[in-house]
């Protein structure tokens, strides 16, 4: 018995939909950062999630909150990286993750 490909396509699409989890947009934990002087490079595990960041600069700290769509992190994904502009160079100020309230890990290199 031969099955026409058009008859199988809807079943394949339904199977993919059942396996996929909905993407959630919201605050994401920073997985790494580096100092660029008057900007920061910030990474999050959101895999093409269109990240956006807000920096709140204080005298001793810079708090960065990243919002992105978490479409599911996996081995085929690459971290999202974004440039966060600062009003003044970072200098000795401490970077704080707006999600955890703690210092995120630095990026080596």
ABEGO torsion letter per residue (X at the ends): XBBBAAAAAAAAAAAAAAABBBBBBEBBBBABBBBAGABBBBBBBAGGAGBBBBBBBBAABBBBBBBBBBAEBBAABBBBBBBBBBABBAEABBBBBAAAGBBBBBBBX
